[in-house]
Amino acid sequence: FTLCFQPVCNLFEGDTIAYEAMFRWNHSEFGVLRPEKFIHVIERSCDINWVGLWAYEQMIIECKKFRRLHPNSKVAFSINLTVRQLSDAKICDEIYRITTKYDVPVKGICFEVGESAVLERNVMVAENIEKLVQCGFMIAVDDFSLDGNAIARLGTRRMCDWVKLGKNFTESVQDGDPDIKNMQALLECAHAGNFLVIAQDIKDSITEEFIKRIGIVYGQGYHLGKPQSFENYTKRTETVAEKQ
């Protein structure tokens, strides 16, 4: 297993506001596999718990290196948590143990969870998300569907820091048929709830410009930066700092 990182950027200013840690399996026969190719297997076997904690620890190690190089940076680090992981009664204790082991502040660490995990009523999942919030971690709703009912429920919960739009929205922009009405409702909800809206899977400048035009400030995708080892991004950041 390995991690790669992809930046989340301010589309207007060009600044990186976060790095998302992405899980990969470097398979000896099939090459580098994305999570959708294997995550369901390790969830069924319950290996998702130790594998997920291993991935989180690797992210924290890279985060510590970055904080040492850039002590005044406000760049966040994020990683996904599945419903299966959030159903484990010990998950929050393990996360907090790893974080304190490396003396990394919880501020600026974000957990990306699926829309259903935040908006549905699984008691253990809800309790664990609440524990993470109380500890000071950030929460992102991942792959948000832009449904009117989901937006309304999101407004009543008020427990997330980011909402990351589902990739189908970006695809609809590329197809020329985006849901502008519900997008404006989400942006109004974000303003009232003080959370960020992030467009994912931005593949070209035309899509980026449209997303900016409708009022989305933050984005992620190959057009802005491809997933790669964090060492590559660290080197690039150091080079920029030296030039400044």
Secondary structure, 3 states (H helix, E strand, C coil): CEEEEEEEEECCCCCEEEEEEEEEEEECCCEEECHHHCHHHHHHCCCHHHHHHHHHHHHHHHHHHHHHHCCCCCCEEEEEECHHHHCCCCHHHHHHHHHHHCCCCCCCEEEEEEHHHHHCCCHHHHHHHHHHHHHCCEEEEEEECCCHHHHHHHHHHCCCCEEEECHHHHHHHHHCCCCHHHHHHHHHHHHHHCCEEEECCCCCHHHHHHHHHCCCCEECCCCCCCCECHHHHHHHHHHHHHHC
